[in-house]
Amino acid sequence: MVAFFAYFIRLILWVFRSKSSLLCEIALLRKENDILLRKIGRKRIYFNIYDKLFLVALNKAAAIKERITIIKPETLLYWQRAMIKRFWTFKQEPAKRGRKPVATDIKSLILSMKNDNLLWGIKRIQGELLKLDITLDTKTIRNILRTFRQKGKVRRSLTWNTFLKAQAHALFAMDFFTVDTILNKRLYVFAIIAHNTREIVRYAVTENPVKEFVRQQLIVFSESVRLPAYIIHDNASMFNVDCSAYDLVPVSTFVEAPNMNSIMERFVGSIRREALDNFLIISRNQVQRIIDEYIEFYNCRRPHQGIEQRVPGPMMRGRGATISIAPVLGGLHHHCDRAAA
């Protein structure tokens, strides 16, 4: 490229050979002037690639290195050598070394396998990849996971959500919630909910939420479920009972961490919004009647979003063409079903 520009400049100088020296001087001065004008506002003179190319070509055509004033002759010669070297080397690609890089989607698959299966090691991941006809050695997998771990993308421990899903069939939660009457009397409602079905498997109303009451409820509960079972609860003193005596494994939540018992918290919110908050509470018998009717509706009639709009407990479905509508809690809710054929 430099030779081409030099040839072009020589051609112009040959056409105007009588004035070649003057033309060369004018071209050099104009170029220097353009470069110096760009320097305004800067601390140093800046040469772009086109400036260098022009000056090198002009020097090759008319030997201007002794007449140029804004750079040293050595600099101009250095540019010339660098451009010639680049011309002969820029087309050559560096030799490829090592193995073919692992595709991005395979790296993402390895990360997903590790995060979804925290107990899996390198060998196990390698085996799962072989099932998909993906062959990688353990060192490559280790390096990929190390890179993801440095970026903070590899989960370090079993998450609470993963634990809940893994133990859902044997996981329950218990808690108390309060109901106040208009006579300034406070009642406590105890409930145990199954995580996998969202069914309320045990509930009771009391005025004294003490350890002995909780122990009695756990005895009855343990006789009706498949053991062993995990049961989540907060750190209230009444839950400090020996659950192991009933083949139950207690799981205490952290302080001020309601999301660790979110399914029970959601039930408490539902029964308040859909039932208790809509009544003028007078007595314990009234509370018991409202809770009995609502939990029967909750377990056997009400669809739940958390289990894909299914009903927790068994439900008799009609086959007839007629749709029947039955009131719940005095018409506060209604249950729709097909009449028996």
C-alpha angles and dihedrals in degrees: 000000000000089000090052093053091045091052091049092051091046088053091054092046091049091053090051095030094145089061099029095118091049093047091050091050092048093048091050094047093049092049092049089048092053091049093048092048089057089053092068107117093014131099095224140025114268122210118194124201092266092054091052093046092051095048094045092049091046091050092049090051101041109008099243097165092105094050101045113103109182096063136029119261088241090060092053092049090048090054090050093052092046093051093049090049092049091049091058097041110033094082093054113093118214113257112264113241134189128012128330109274117256114256117253094239091055090050089051090050091053090050091049092050091052096046094045093046109035092174093060118105131202094274093051092051089048090054093050090051091052088057086060092048091252112136118199130151121237093251092058092048090048092051092049092051091045090056092049090046091054088054091051094244098122115084111235101206144009109291123228091242092053091049092052093050093048093051099034095116091058100028125108136166131211134193146146127242128185134238121193123204126214087251089066093253118141122215127190123218117203119201140174119200129193112232098210097049103020088229120151100233098177136016139160141170123231142163093214115051097193134147094262091056091051091048092054091050092050091051091055091043094051090055092058104045137064109261146258097045136169118232123194121211140155126251098267113139095241090065092057094104132127100265092173089072087069095041091256125136112217119217113193120205123225121260113277092003105122092163089072087068096031098139092057091043089053091052091050090051091049096050091048096048097038100039127000099043090057096059136070099236115217110156145013092250090057091051090049092050093048092048093046092053095042095049091049087053091043094051102038110021112025120086115226124216092207091064097040097273094304126141114246101222135039115295129191109225123202123222101205128113094238119088115218124202120204124190121235125202093003094312097315086122133011131213118216122205141150116261119246113274 
